[in-house]
Amino acid sequence: MRTRPLKVALLGCGVVGSEVARIMTTHADDLAARIGAPVELAGVAVRRPSRVREGIDPALVTTDATALVKRGDIDVVVEVIGGIEPARTLITTAFEYGASVVSANKALLAQDGAALHAAAEEHGEDLYYEASVAGAIPLIRPLRESLAGDKVNRVLGIVNGTTNFILDKMDSTGAGYQEALDEATALGYAEADPTADVEAFDAAAKAAILAGIAFHTRVRLDDVYREGMTEVTAADFASAREMGCTIKLLAICERAADGASVTARVHPAMIPLSHPLASVRGAYNAVFVESDAAGQLMFYGPGAGGAPTASAVLGDLVAVCRNRLSGATGPGESAYAALPVSPMGDVVTRYHISLDVADKPGVLAQVATVFAEHGVSIDTVRQQGRQDSDGEASLVVVTHRASDASLTGTVEALRKLDTVRGVASIMRVEGE
């Protein structure tokens, strides 16, 4: 074993960063044995240096992150500060000064992953980011390495623990959205401002990363269709139960049937209770990967939290340090396929549409005609009068597979019918 330690600079010491530092300290001997050399925490960049950080030598703490990555003797920079800047500049500076990088920064990788990979390759350094998607779940490395000889056709999963907790509470207790969100906030699953989670920005960034790796194509955050879950209601869950389904916020990355394009999207969807994703409870994550040779693979585990995310960071740190000792680098960006990313209008799936209609003869025939005129085939339909409403009924239509564009045209035409009082909800049906 080499006795000179590999030096690590830690950028950020919040929930995840503090766990990374703790594990590096408490598991130092094991990490050294696994790597082939000891690893040493050489500096910790923070915004508030006066804060007490248990187990970290105050002499290592600095507010000058730029000076830390420019030291020249740093082997690996671990970036867990998040956001676009200064993280982007610090990472590229680290490459310039001879350090490899381990990052958990999904937003930055989804936006500028190609540029970061190019900078790493230019300077002969590693860029690893297992912790950027699904917390502790090994997912990126299996896609980049274990399935490198296979053809991945679909990635489908729950990649945000906060939204899964909220939807699970709504399903299991009958709570409304706000009530479930309040509980998630009280338990620490949701941030004070939950927008990134509930409006699916977080999941969309992860979908961009997964699609890019799975399909060997550059997929940016702007390429991902995003729909939040704030409009999901208790009534939607009641409708889902009548169909033998539940509702999840899903990230779906697919290769087109002809292989000529890909799509990436995040939105709430009904999935059958028989599907394994339906049983993913609380703040857990789960991802299905479907490929030609391996078939269906499922990855499941805690998708967030300090210790689980730090576990993924440390796994990358071990891999990068091993590469450094051997004088090699791991896999970089693979974007040779360069497939176009199709717009959401081209996506084909099933739909559940709930309409408020006049409770009188002929309404169903009018609605069915509109669907037929737009080329959308109906699978099932259910109409029920309302005892508490004068002359109004609920009409629920479930379609066969249709494109998003054709469904949008159908709904616009339905709104023009005098007998349709309103469109209560529209939800996609996945996982069949």
HELIX and SHEET records of a PDB file:
HELIX    1   1 VAL A   15  THR A   26  1                                  12    
HELIX    2   2 ALA A   28  ILE A   35  1                                   8    
HELIX    3   3 PRO A   58  LEU A   60  5                                   3    
HELIX    4   4 ALA A   65  VAL A   69  1                                   5    
HELIX    5   5 ALA A   87  GLU A   96  1                                  10    
HELIX    6   6 LYS A  106  GLU A  122  1                                  17    
HELIX    7   7 GLU A  130  SER A  132  5                                   3    
HELIX    8   8 ILE A  140  ARG A  141  1                                   2    
HELIX    9   9 PRO A  142  SER A  146  3                                   5    
HELIX   10  10 GLY A  161  THR A  173  1                                  13    
HELIX   11  11 TYR A  177  ALA A  186  1                                  10    
HELIX   12  12 THR A  195  VAL A  198  1                                   4    
HELIX   13  13 PHE A  201  PHE A  215  1                                  15    
HELIX   14  14 LEU A  221  ASP A  223  5                                   3    
HELIX   15  15 ALA A  234  GLU A  242  1                                   9    
HELIX   16  16 PRO A  276  SER A  279  5                                   4    
HELIX   17  17 GLY A  306  SER A  326  1                                  21    
HELIX   18  18 MET A  344  ASP A  346  5                                   3    
HELIX   19  19 VAL A  363  GLU A  373  1                                  11    
HELIX   20  20 ASP A  404  ARG A  415  1                                  12    
SHEET    1   A 6 VAL A  61  THR A  62  0                                        
SHEET    2   A 6 VAL A  39  ALA A  45  1                                        
SHEET    3   A 6 LEU A   6  LEU A  11  1                                        
SHEET    4   A 6 VAL A  76  GLU A  79  1                                        
SHEET    5   A 6 SER A 100  SER A 103  1                                        
SHEET    6   A 6 LEU A 127  TYR A 128  1                                        
SHEET    1   B 6 TYR A 225  ARG A 226  0                                        
SHEET    2   B 6 VAL A 262  PRO A 272  1                                        
SHEET    3   B 6 CYS A 245  ARG A 255 -1                                        
SHEET    4   B 6 VAL A 152  ILE A 158 -1                                        
SHEET    5   B 6 TYR A 284  SER A 291 -1                                        
SHEET    6   B 6 GLY A 295  PRO A 302 -1                                        
SHEET    1   C 6 TYR A 225  ARG A 226  0                                        
SHEET    2   C 6 VAL A 262  PRO A 272  1                                        
SHEET    3   C 6 VAL A 420  VAL A 429  1                                        
SHEET    4   C 6 VAL A 348  ALA A 358 -1                                        
SHEET    5   C 6 GLU A 392  THR A 399 -1                                        
SHEET    6   C 6 ILE A 378  GLY A 385 -1                                        
SHEET    1   D 5 TYR A 225  ARG A 226  0                                        
SHEET    2   D 5 VAL A 262  PRO A 272  1                                        
SHEET    3   D 5 VAL A 420  VAL A 429  1                                        
SHEET    4   D 5 VAL A 348  ALA A 358 -1                                        
SHEET    5   D 5 ALA A 402  SER A 403 -1                                        
END                                                                             
